Amino acid sequence: MMPRWRWLLLQFSRKLWLRASFFVVAGVVSAVASLILAPYIPYDFPGKIGSDAVVDVLKIMASSMLAVTTFSLGVMVQAYSAATNNVTPRATKLIMEDHTTQNVLGTFIGSFLFSLVGIIALSTGYFGVQARLILFGVTILVVALIVITLLRWIEYLSRLGRVAETSQRVEEAVLNALNDRIDAPCLGGRPLQDPHCLPPEAYLVKASRTGYVQHLDIKALQICADEQQAEIFVIALPGTFIHSGKLIAAVVPGPDGQRVSSEKIEEAYTVGNERSFDQDPRFGLSVLTEIGSRALSPALNDSGTAIDIIGRLTRVLMAWAGRDRGIAADHILYQRVYVPPLRDEDLLDDAFRPLIRDGVALLEIQLRLQKALAALASITNGELRAAASRLALTAHEAASSAMVLPEDTERLRVEYRAVWQPAERTPNKSSTA
């Protein structure tokens, strides 16, 4: 799994200002390079090109990019507001970290800053005609980049902040997190089936901070365990809300009885105010489900979006249901760290239980839920199939008592029996025949 420094570097790379800074650096490098390379340009060549035009181009770029940037920032704020009001505030973070939006805004802001750097450099009086020609060439490249970015931005604006587009981004985030767990079911550690049954000789490590576990560096825990030949049992997974005094891990000391530092163990936990999508697929499922629940609210009353969300939930969970159920030896990278695997029942509850509650009286929602749970159960056995069966029964019983029309209740009953009780249906048909 990703160590903490790489995860922090990934979070840093998602910052908007980082891309804009590249253009400032490009402007400074271009100005310095122009002075250095100027002696290698033939003296009469710049006059043929018209290198003095670089000042006019930079001024036009500076004024136009400032206006375009202001407009784009306004569009971005509107997209955030639309996602917050129509989708869910939890999905706004994915829009803010969208690479296309960041590249566009970074290009516009950076081009404005590049123009300012170029104008300031030219105003110093140190640039001759040869140096101006080099800076003019770099400016032409920046203008070409702006044109390409504008064309992409115009096409992208039609989707930015829309419910379908935001739902797609959440689905991709959930699928990425689930695929990481499929590749490393226990974050690269050994499976801990029951976190409540710990070795009696283990001592407890409790948190000193309050917040959500955003990232867990299993490799750092392995290093701590190797130093003392100890074994570490992880209790608080990414997504867990911890507080001062809450149990986060347990440690079995090595043969010499020397304890692993609790501070070092706690350093492996990155704690923040909000949950993160990267190591926490349950959070992604909850956000995706929240989009469907909001669509079923009286304010929106949008069953179509809820049905679309059920389809997306089914799609991402099908990858999880079809995985290899065993934990191969190559999945265990850290032999001294025990980590609880994700429970199928928890994933299904996160995904479907809120929709069962909010769409309890809607036949179209209940039918879709029964089909989704049946699809998941059809490709697996064991815990996930049993959890899907229990959840389907819960949905059927809740909806049967909440639906107004007897026809809807009967339709749901027929669908439920056709999927989950085929053995009872066949004798009835044969007896009738």
Secondary structure, 3 states (H helix, E strand, C coil): CCCHHHHHHHHHHCCHHHHHHHHHHHHHHHHHHHHHHHHHCCCCHHHHHCCCHHHHHHHHHHHHHHHHHHHHHHHHHHHHHHHHHHCCHHHHHHHHCCHHHHHHHHHHHHHHHHHHHHHHHHCCCCCCHHHHHHHHHHHHHHHHHHHHHHHHHHHHHCCCCCHHHHHHHHHHHHHHHHHHHHHCCCCCEEECCCCCCCCCCCEEEECCCCEEEEEECHHHHHHHHHHHCCEEEECCCCCCEECCCCEEEEEECCCCCCCCCHHHHHHCEEEECCCCCCCCHHHHHHHHHHHHHHHCCCCCCCHHHHHHHHHHHHHHHHHHHCCCCCCCHHHCCEEEEEECCCCHHHHHHHHHHHHHHHCCCCHHHHHHHHHHHHHHHHCCCCHHHHHHHHHHHHHHHHHHHHCCCHHHHHHHHHHHHHHHCHHHHHHHHHHHC
